[in-house]
């Protein structure tokens, strides 16, 4: 399915969240007709979509993916050429505190969406051009030793938290809907995203906003846990390629090739703030504190994205240092976004 034939009709679930809103802005800007389905939980932010909310090729539907009848009605009315499934609970600490909501949204919600997609796809003659792209995480693979090894598309699943287990379950559901019902699905597994508009519960914006409030910067353990950081714009560019040009039934790993341990990331944020908005008399690094590690904390994630690169010609455009500087600057210049009445 190529976009060469012109604009497509695309449903994005979770389109008011961090990655979802970036996807919506990208696809609307490219001329596609986009329908954003979002329940508007705490992680959603309609301010993320200010630049496109009045565009004629953008539509918003407040709906819960766990409500199959509601979702099917939207699909029947909108008649999408593709579904980009991003709606998910994604915060590990929250999953440890309350796993039930992760099972409901990430597993039950995905199954409801798959069933609705199959019904819609069959009603349209089971078109081979239809696409269902399920966006997942590298955390389904478990963790790696600090030995240079990488996650491949064939790496066995070994999730460590209720969050990653719920995403692993949803991945298996998506794959089985392809093998059992023939639904043209694709799966992507990405590394840690960062960039503008990310909810402040996530590591990088959490540290930026706490530092600007001169609050302690809590780092788990010794800060030795390593992540592969992927700029959200690079991720969306990958999703664009996978959605229209990926092979149905395949999965594609998406990684930024930017491995950093958590302490190094936090120190980098402090150094940038020391330069851009210095504290009187001391460095932001003095705010760093080490706290007890969380249960099941994976040591290292690192993605091999060579399949995506060789098959679809993707490559990341952001190196981490430049991307982090841009991100810190964005949070400095857009305090209205994270200091608003919703208490982000």
QUISULDA-V801059 format. One line per field, one symbol per residue. phi: phi as a letter, one per 30 degrees, with the letter a starting at -180 (. if undefined). psi: psi as a letter, one per 30 degrees, with the letter a starting at -180 (. if undefined). burial: # if it has 24 or more other ideal C-beta (glycine too) atoms within 12 Angstrom, else .. A space follows every 10 residues. Layout:
phi: ???
psi: ???
burial: ???
//
This chain:
phi: .cdddjeccb ccdidcdddd dddedddddd jddccccbdi deddadddce dbdcddcbbc bdacddcddd ddddddddhd dabcccdadb ceeddddade ddddddcddd dedddddded dddciheddd bbcccbbddd dibbddbidb dcdcdddadc bedddddddd eddddddddd ciedcbbcbc dddakdided ddeddddddd ddchcdcdcd hciddcbccb deddddddde ddecbddeic cbdbbdibdb dddddddddd dddeddaddd iaddddddbc bedddiddda bacccddddd dcidadccdd dddddddedd dddbdedccd ddie
psi: jlgffakljk kjkhfgadee eeeeeeeeff gljkjjjkfh affljfffge fffgkfgkkk jjlkffjeee eeeeeeeeil flkjjfklkg jeeeeeejfe feeeeedeee eeeeeeeeee eefgghkffk kjjkjalfff fbllligfll klfgkkkikf leeeeeeeee eeeeeefeee fgkjllkkjl akllalgkkg fleefeeeee efghlljkkk bggfkkljkk keeeeeeeee eeefflkkfl lkkjlfgikk leeeeeeeee eeeeeeikkj fllffffkkk lkllkgjkek kkkjgeeeee efgkkkfkle eeeeeeeeee eefhfeefga ffh.
burial: #......### ########## ########.# .######### #.#######. .#.....### #.####.#.. ##.##..#.# ########## #####...#. ########## ########.# #.......## ########## ####.....# #.#.#.#.## ########## #####.##.. ..######## ########## ########## ##....#### ..#.###### ########## ########## ########## ########## .##..#.... ...##.##.. ...#.##### #####.##.. .#.#.#.#.# ..######.# ##.#..##.. ...#
//
